[in-house]
Amino acid sequence: MAVPKRKTSRSNTRSRRSQWKTSAAAIVTCANCREKKLAHTACPSCGTYAKRRVLDV
């Protein structure tokens, strides 16, 4: 089992963690009703996904 030889300093740990950034969610327009929606999800206003009706709205 791998065990570290030395304790990692706080500055090294925090420098490494500073690279973990989140990105904004991809918001696109619906092809059917032109409303804003999250990418790769069904449109909450018209209920379509990939130009097919999948939700009863």
PyMOL Python script that loads the backbone (N, CA, C, O; Angstrom):
from pymol import cmd

cmd.read_pdbstr("""\
ATOM      1  N   MET A   1       0.841  -1.176   0.000  1.00  0.00           N
ATOM      2  CA  MET A   1       0.000   0.000   0.000  1.00  0.00           C
ATOM      3  C   MET A   1       0.889   1.243   0.000  1.00  0.00           C
ATOM      4  O   MET A   1       1.858   1.317   0.755  1.00  0.00           O
ATOM      5  N   ALA A   2       0.560   2.210  -0.843  1.00  0.00           N
ATOM      6  CA  ALA A   2       1.368   3.412  -0.959  1.00  0.00           C
ATOM      7  C   ALA A   2       1.081   4.359   0.201  1.00  0.00           C
ATOM      8  O   ALA A   2      -0.070   4.698   0.476  1.00  0.00           O
ATOM      9  N   VAL A   3       2.130   4.770   0.863  1.00  0.00           N
ATOM     10  CA  VAL A   3       2.020   5.692   1.986  1.00  0.00           C
ATOM     11  C   VAL A   3       2.958   6.863   1.735  1.00  0.00           C
ATOM     12  O   VAL A   3       4.121   6.645   1.396  1.00  0.00           O
ATOM     13  N   PRO A   4       2.486   8.110   1.891  1.00  0.00           N
ATOM     14  CA  PRO A   4       3.374   9.251   1.650  1.00  0.00           C
ATOM     15  C   PRO A   4       4.488   9.332   2.687  1.00  0.00           C
ATOM     16  O   PRO A   4       4.276   9.044   3.865  1.00  0.00           O
ATOM     17  N   LYS A   5       5.678   9.726   2.237  1.00  0.00           N
ATOM     18  CA  LYS A   5       6.817   9.841   3.151  1.00  0.00           C
ATOM     19  C   LYS A   5       6.725  11.067   4.029  1.00  0.00           C
ATOM     20  O   LYS A   5       7.127  11.039   5.192  1.00  0.00           O
ATOM     21  N   ARG A   6       6.183  12.170   3.459  1.00  0.00           N
ATOM     22  CA  ARG A   6       6.115  13.429   4.210  1.00  0.00           C
ATOM     23  C   ARG A   6       4.703  13.990   4.168  1.00  0.00           C
ATOM     24  O   ARG A   6       3.926  13.707   3.256  1.00  0.00           O
ATOM     25  N   LYS A   7       4.393  14.787   5.172  1.00  0.00           N
ATOM     26  CA  LYS A   7       3.109  15.473   5.207  1.00  0.00           C
ATOM     27  C   LYS A   7       3.098  16.560   4.130  1.00  0.00           C
ATOM     28  O   LYS A   7       4.075  17.290   3.965  1.00  0.00           O
ATOM     29  N   THR A   8       1.983  16.661   3.398  1.00  0.00           N
ATOM     30  CA  THR A   8       1.844  17.711   2.392  1.00  0.00           C
ATOM     31  C   THR A   8       1.492  19.018   3.093  1.00  0.00           C
ATOM     32  O   THR A   8       0.572  19.067   3.909  1.00  0.00           O
ATOM     33  N   SER A   9       2.222  20.062   2.770  1.00  0.00           N
ATOM     34  CA  SER A   9       2.002  21.347   3.442  1.00  0.00           C
ATOM     35  C   SER A   9       0.655  21.947   3.055  1.00  0.00           C
ATOM     36  O   SER A   9       0.060  21.574   2.044  1.00  0.00           O
ATOM     37  N   ARG A  10       0.188  22.877   3.874  1.00  0.00           N
ATOM     38  CA  ARG A  10      -1.087  23.527   3.589  1.00  0.00           C
ATOM     39  C   ARG A  10      -1.045  24.289   2.280  1.00  0.00           C
ATOM     40  O   ARG A  10      -2.013  24.274   1.521  1.00  0.00           O
ATOM     41  N   SER A  11       0.066  24.955   2.009  1.00  0.00           N
ATOM     42  CA  SER A  11       0.136  25.760   0.786  1.00  0.00           C
ATOM     43  C   SER A  11       0.099  24.867  -0.455  1.00  0.00           C
ATOM     44  O   SER A  11      -0.531  25.214  -1.454  1.00  0.00           O
ATOM     45  N   ASN A  12       0.771  23.724  -0.391  1.00  0.00           N
ATOM     46  CA  ASN A  12       0.717  22.809  -1.537  1.00  0.00           C
ATOM     47  C   ASN A  12      -0.681  22.232  -1.713  1.00  0.00           C
ATOM     48  O   ASN A  12      -1.169  22.108  -2.837  1.00  0.00           O
ATOM     49  N   THR A  13      -1.313  21.886  -0.625  1.00  0.00           N
ATOM     50  CA  THR A  13      -2.667  21.337  -0.697  1.00  0.00           C
ATOM     51  C   THR A  13      -3.628  22.365  -1.258  1.00  0.00           C
ATOM     52  O   THR A  13      -4.434  22.047  -2.132  1.00  0.00           O
ATOM     53  N   ARG A  14      -3.556  23.580  -0.773  1.00  0.00           N
ATOM     54  CA  ARG A  14      -4.484  24.623  -1.224  1.00  0.00           C
ATOM     55  C   ARG A  14      -4.196  25.057  -2.651  1.00  0.00           C
ATOM     56  O   ARG A  14      -5.118  25.413  -3.384  1.00  0.00           O
ATOM     57  N   SER A  15      -2.927  25.033  -3.059  1.00  0.00           N
ATOM     58  CA  SER A  15      -2.593  25.357  -4.450  1.00  0.00           C
ATOM     59  C   SER A  15      -3.169  24.318  -5.397  1.00  0.00           C
ATOM     60  O   SER A  15      -3.638  24.652  -6.484  1.00  0.00           O
ATOM     61  N   ARG A  16      -3.132  23.081  -4.989  1.00  0.00           N
ATOM     62  CA  ARG A  16      -3.691  22.020  -5.816  1.00  0.00           C
ATOM     63  C   ARG A  16      -5.215  22.138  -5.886  1.00  0.00           C
ATOM     64  O   ARG A  16      -5.805  21.959  -6.951  1.00  0.00           O
ATOM     65  N   ARG A  17      -5.844  22.437  -4.760  1.00  0.00           N
ATOM     66  CA  ARG A  17      -7.300  22.545  -4.735  1.00  0.00           C
ATOM     67  C   ARG A  17      -7.809  23.775  -5.469  1.00  0.00           C
ATOM     68  O   ARG A  17      -8.975  23.812  -5.862  1.00  0.00           O
ATOM     69  N   SER A  18      -6.971  24.777  -5.663  1.00  0.00           N
ATOM     70  CA  SER A  18      -7.422  25.997  -6.325  1.00  0.00           C
ATOM     71  C   SER A  18      -7.734  25.754  -7.798  1.00  0.00           C
ATOM     72  O   SER A  18      -8.394  26.581  -8.427  1.00  0.00           O
ATOM     73  N   GLN A  19      -7.276  24.639  -8.360  1.00  0.00           N
ATOM     74  CA  GLN A  19      -7.535  24.328  -9.760  1.00  0.00           C
ATOM     75  C   GLN A  19      -8.903  23.674  -9.962  1.00  0.00           C
ATOM     76  O   GLN A  19      -9.367  23.544 -11.094  1.00  0.00           O
ATOM     77  N   TRP A  20      -9.544  23.266  -8.874  1.00  0.00           N
ATOM     78  CA  TRP A  20     -10.860  22.635  -8.979  1.00  0.00           C
ATOM     79  C   TRP A  20     -11.916  23.720  -9.113  1.00  0.00           C
ATOM     80  O   TRP A  20     -12.428  24.218  -8.111  1.00  0.00           O
ATOM     81  N   LYS A  21     -12.242  24.085 -10.339  1.00  0.00           N
ATOM     82  CA  LYS A  21     -13.204  25.142 -10.582  1.00  0.00           C
ATOM     83  C   LYS A  21     -14.449  24.559 -11.231  1.00  0.00           C
ATOM     84  O   LYS A  21     -14.374  23.566 -11.955  1.00  0.00           O
ATOM     85  N   THR A  22     -15.564  25.163 -10.975  1.00  0.00           N
ATOM     86  CA  THR A  22     -16.800  24.744 -11.621  1.00  0.00           C
ATOM     87  C   THR A  22     -17.055  25.638 -12.826  1.00  0.00           C
ATOM     88  O   THR A  22     -16.546  26.756 -12.906  1.00  0.00           O
ATOM     89  N   SER A  23     -17.834  25.140 -13.743  1.00  0.00           N
ATOM     90  CA  SER A  23     -18.160  25.939 -14.921  1.00  0.00           C
ATOM     91  C   SER A  23     -19.664  26.195 -14.931  1.00  0.00           C
ATOM     92  O   SER A  23     -20.436  25.481 -14.291  1.00  0.00           O
ATOM     93  N   ALA A  24     -20.056  27.208 -15.653  1.00  0.00           N
ATOM     94  CA  ALA A  24     -21.469  27.559 -15.743  1.00  0.00           C
ATOM     95  C   ALA A  24     -22.223  26.499 -16.536  1.00  0.00           C
ATOM     96  O   ALA A  24     -21.673  25.894 -17.456  1.00  0.00           O
ATOM     97  N   ALA A  25     -23.471  26.280 -16.181  1.00  0.00           N
ATOM     98  CA  ALA A  25     -24.291  25.302 -16.878  1.00  0.00           C
ATOM     99  C   ALA A  25     -24.558  25.768 -18.301  1.00  0.00           C
ATOM    100  O   ALA A  25     -24.737  26.960 -18.551  1.00  0.00           O
ATOM    101  N   ALA A  26     -24.582  24.815 -19.233  1.00  0.00           N
ATOM    102  CA  ALA A  26     -24.809  25.138 -20.636  1.00  0.00           C
ATOM    103  C   ALA A  26     -26.288  25.402 -20.856  1.00  0.00           C
ATOM    104  O   ALA A  26     -27.109  24.490 -20.758  1.00  0.00           O
ATOM    105  N   ILE A  27     -26.628  26.648 -21.154  1.00  0.00           N
ATOM    106  CA  ILE A  27     -28.018  27.032 -21.411  1.00  0.00           C
ATOM    107  C   ILE A  27     -28.161  27.267 -22.905  1.00  0.00           C
ATOM    108  O   ILE A  27     -27.405  28.036 -23.499  1.00  0.00           O
ATOM    109  N   VAL A  28     -29.139  26.599 -23.507  1.00  0.00           N
ATOM    110  CA  VAL A  28     -29.382  26.691 -24.943  1.00  0.00           C
ATOM    111  C   VAL A  28     -30.838  27.088 -25.171  1.00  0.00           C
ATOM    112  O   VAL A  28     -31.636  27.105 -24.234  1.00  0.00           O
ATOM    113  N   THR A  29     -31.177  27.405 -26.408  1.00  0.00           N
ATOM    114  CA  THR A  29     -32.558  27.720 -26.734  1.00  0.00           C
ATOM    115  C   THR A  29     -33.237  26.475 -27.286  1.00  0.00           C
ATOM    116  O   THR A  29     -32.623  25.690 -28.009  1.00  0.00           O
ATOM    117  N   CYS A  30     -34.481  26.307 -26.947  1.00  0.00           N
ATOM    118  CA  CYS A  30     -35.265  25.167 -27.416  1.00  0.00           C
ATOM    119  C   CYS A  30     -35.519  25.342 -28.912  1.00  0.00           C
ATOM    120  O   CYS A  30     -35.828  26.444 -29.366  1.00  0.00           O
ATOM    121  N   ALA A  31     -35.391  24.266 -29.672  1.00  0.00           N
ATOM    122  CA  ALA A  31     -35.609  24.337 -31.116  1.00  0.00           C
ATOM    123  C   ALA A  31     -37.078  24.520 -31.456  1.00  0.00           C
ATOM    124  O   ALA A  31     -37.412  25.010 -32.535  1.00  0.00           O
ATOM    125  N   ASN A  32     -37.961  24.128 -30.540  1.00  0.00           N
ATOM    126  CA  ASN A  32     -39.388  24.184 -30.821  1.00  0.00           C
ATOM    127  C   ASN A  32     -40.009  25.517 -30.419  1.00  0.00           C
ATOM    128  O   ASN A  32     -40.704  26.141 -31.221  1.00  0.00           O
ATOM    129  N   CYS A  33     -39.764  25.962 -29.182  1.00  0.00           N
ATOM    130  CA  CYS A  33     -40.449  27.158 -28.675  1.00  0.00           C
ATOM    131  C   CYS A  33     -39.511  28.337 -28.415  1.00  0.00           C
ATOM    132  O   CYS A  33     -39.973  29.408 -28.022  1.00  0.00           O
ATOM    133  N   ARG A  34     -38.218  28.166 -28.622  1.00  0.00           N
ATOM    134  CA  ARG A  34     -37.213  29.230 -28.447  1.00  0.00           C
ATOM    135  C   ARG A  34     -37.063  29.713 -27.012  1.00  0.00           C
ATOM    136  O   ARG A  34     -36.582  30.824 -26.790  1.00  0.00           O
ATOM    137  N   GLU A  35     -37.462  28.907 -26.033  1.00  0.00           N
ATOM    138  CA  GLU A  35     -37.250  29.238 -24.622  1.00  0.00           C
ATOM    139  C   GLU A  35     -35.865  28.764 -24.187  1.00  0.00           C
ATOM    140  O   GLU A  35     -35.307  27.843 -24.783  1.00  0.00           O
ATOM    141  N   LYS A  36     -35.317  29.386 -23.158  1.00  0.00           N
ATOM    142  CA  LYS A  36     -34.029  28.964 -22.613  1.00  0.00           C
ATOM    143  C   LYS A  36     -34.229  27.691 -21.792  1.00  0.00           C
ATOM    144  O   LYS A  36     -35.203  27.570 -21.049  1.00  0.00           O
ATOM    145  N   LYS A  37     -33.279  26.724 -21.934  1.00  0.00           N
ATOM    146  CA  LYS A  37     -33.343  25.485 -21.174  1.00  0.00           C
ATOM    147  C   LYS A  37     -31.944  24.943 -20.990  1.00  0.00           C
ATOM    148  O   LYS A  37     -31.016  25.366 -21.680  1.00  0.00           O
ATOM    149  N   LEU A  38     -31.781  24.000 -20.054  1.00  0.00           N
ATOM    150  CA  LEU A  38     -30.502  23.340 -19.870  1.00  0.00           C
ATOM    151  C   LEU A  38     -30.241  22.396 -21.032  1.00  0.00           C
ATOM    152  O   LEU A  38     -31.170  21.779 -21.554  1.00  0.00           O
ATOM    153  N   ALA A  39     -28.988  22.280 -21.436  1.00  0.00           N
ATOM    154  CA  ALA A  39     -28.633  21.388 -22.535  1.00  0.00           C
ATOM    155  C   ALA A  39     -28.868  19.934 -22.138  1.00  0.00           C
ATOM    156  O   ALA A  39     -28.692  19.572 -20.975  1.00  0.00           O
ATOM    157  N   HIS A  40     -29.258  19.113 -23.082  1.00  0.00           N
ATOM    158  CA  HIS A  40     -29.475  17.673 -22.906  1.00  0.00           C
ATOM    159  C   HIS A  40     -30.580  17.363 -21.908  1.00  0.00           C
ATOM    160  O   HIS A  40     -30.521  16.342 -21.223  1.00  0.00           O
ATOM    161  N   THR A  41     -31.581  18.222 -21.814  1.00  0.00           N
ATOM    162  CA  THR A  41     -32.749  17.967 -20.970  1.00  0.00           C
ATOM    163  C   THR A  41     -33.998  18.337 -21.762  1.00  0.00           C
ATOM    164  O   THR A  41     -33.928  19.087 -22.736  1.00  0.00           O
ATOM    165  N   ALA A  42     -35.121  17.812 -21.340  1.00  0.00           N
ATOM    166  CA  ALA A  42     -36.387  18.148 -21.988  1.00  0.00           C
ATOM    167  C   ALA A  42     -36.760  19.594 -21.644  1.00  0.00           C
ATOM    168  O   ALA A  42     -36.475  20.072 -20.546  1.00  0.00           O
ATOM    169  N   CYS A  43     -37.386  20.266 -22.573  1.00  0.00           N
ATOM    170  CA  CYS A  43     -37.787  21.655 -22.364  1.00  0.00           C
ATOM    171  C   CYS A  43     -38.947  21.691 -21.373  1.00  0.00           C
ATOM    172  O   CYS A  43     -39.954  21.015 -21.585  1.00  0.00           O
ATOM    173  N   PRO A  44     -38.826  22.468 -20.293  1.00  0.00           N
ATOM    174  CA  PRO A  44     -39.915  22.499 -19.311  1.00  0.00           C
ATOM    175  C   PRO A  44     -41.155  23.244 -19.797  1.00  0.00           C
ATOM    176  O   PRO A  44     -42.238  23.037 -19.251  1.00  0.00           O
ATOM    177  N   SER A  45     -41.029  24.101 -20.803  1.00  0.00           N
ATOM    178  CA  SER A  45     -42.183  24.882 -21.240  1.00  0.00           C
ATOM    179  C   SER A  45     -43.009  24.161 -22.307  1.00  0.00           C
ATOM    180  O   SER A  45     -44.237  24.240 -22.280  1.00  0.00           O
ATOM    181  N   CYS A  46     -42.365  23.460 -23.244  1.00  0.00           N
ATOM    182  CA  CYS A  46     -43.137  22.780 -24.289  1.00  0.00           C
ATOM    183  C   CYS A  46     -43.036  21.255 -24.203  1.00  0.00           C
ATOM    184  O   CYS A  46     -43.824  20.563 -24.848  1.00  0.00           O
ATOM    185  N   GLY A  47     -42.099  20.711 -23.432  1.00  0.00           N
ATOM    186  CA  GLY A  47     -42.016  19.267 -23.216  1.00  0.00           C
ATOM    187  C   GLY A  47     -41.379  18.485 -24.339  1.00  0.00           C
ATOM    188  O   GLY A  47     -41.650  17.294 -24.487  1.00  0.00           O
ATOM    189  N   THR A  48     -40.532  19.127 -25.140  1.00  0.00           N
ATOM    190  CA  THR A  48     -39.892  18.404 -26.244  1.00  0.00           C
ATOM    191  C   THR A  48     -38.423  18.157 -25.939  1.00  0.00           C
ATOM    192  O   THR A  48     -37.794  18.895 -25.182  1.00  0.00           O
ATOM    193  N   TYR A  49     -37.890  17.100 -26.548  1.00  0.00           N
ATOM    194  CA  TYR A  49     -36.463  16.791 -26.478  1.00  0.00           C
ATOM    195  C   TYR A  49     -36.076  16.205 -27.816  1.00  0.00           C
ATOM    196  O   TYR A  49     -36.684  15.232 -28.262  1.00  0.00           O
ATOM    197  N   ALA A  50     -35.072  16.779 -28.472  1.00  0.00           N
ATOM    198  CA  ALA A  50     -34.616  16.359 -29.800  1.00  0.00           C
ATOM    199  C   ALA A  50     -35.784  16.356 -30.791  1.00  0.00           C
ATOM    200  O   ALA A  50     -35.952  15.415 -31.567  1.00  0.00           O
ATOM    201  N   LYS A  51     -36.580  17.415 -30.751  1.00  0.00           N
ATOM    202  CA  LYS A  51     -37.723  17.643 -31.636  1.00  0.00           C
ATOM    203  C   LYS A  51     -38.802  16.569 -31.514  1.00  0.00           C
ATOM    204  O   LYS A  51     -39.581  16.364 -32.445  1.00  0.00           O
ATOM    205  N   ARG A  52     -38.851  15.878 -30.363  1.00  0.00           N
ATOM    206  CA  ARG A  52     -39.897  14.899 -30.080  1.00  0.00           C
ATOM    207  C   ARG A  52     -40.606  15.266 -28.798  1.00  0.00           C
ATOM    208  O   ARG A  52     -39.974  15.779 -27.874  1.00  0.00           O
ATOM    209  N   ARG A  53     -41.891  15.020 -28.715  1.00  0.00           N
ATOM    210  CA  ARG A  53     -42.678  15.322 -27.523  1.00  0.00           C
ATOM    211  C   ARG A  53     -42.447  14.216 -26.500  1.00  0.00           C
ATOM    212  O   ARG A  53     -42.777  13.058 -26.758  1.00  0.00           O
ATOM    213  N   VAL A  54     -41.882  14.561 -25.335  1.00  0.00           N
ATOM    214  CA  VAL A  54     -41.600  13.562 -24.311  1.00  0.00           C
ATOM    215  C   VAL A  54     -42.311  13.849 -22.997  1.00  0.00           C
ATOM    216  O   VAL A  54     -42.442  12.948 -22.168  1.00  0.00           O
ATOM    217  N   LEU A  55     -42.773  15.070 -22.782  1.00  0.00           N
ATOM    218  CA  LEU A  55     -43.483  15.430 -21.553  1.00  0.00           C
ATOM    219  C   LEU A  55     -44.851  15.981 -21.886  1.00  0.00           C
ATOM    220  O   LEU A  55     -45.037  16.645 -22.905  1.00  0.00           O
ATOM    221  N   ASP A  56     -45.813  15.698 -21.013  1.00  0.00           N
ATOM    222  CA  ASP A  56     -47.137  16.304 -21.163  1.00  0.00           C
ATOM    223  C   ASP A  56     -47.158  17.601 -20.366  1.00  0.00           C
ATOM    224  O   ASP A  56     -47.186  17.586 -19.136  1.00  0.00           O
ATOM    225  N   VAL A  57     -47.145  18.707 -21.069  1.00  0.00           N
ATOM    226  CA  VAL A  57     -47.143  20.003 -20.407  1.00  0.00           C
ATOM    227  C   VAL A  57     -48.409  20.757 -20.754  1.00  0.00           C
ATOM    228  O   VAL A  57     -48.604  21.882 -20.293  1.00  0.00           O
TER     229      VAL A  57
END
""", "prot")
cmd.dss("prot")
cmd.show_as("cartoon", "prot")
cmd.util.cbc("prot")
cmd.orient("prot")
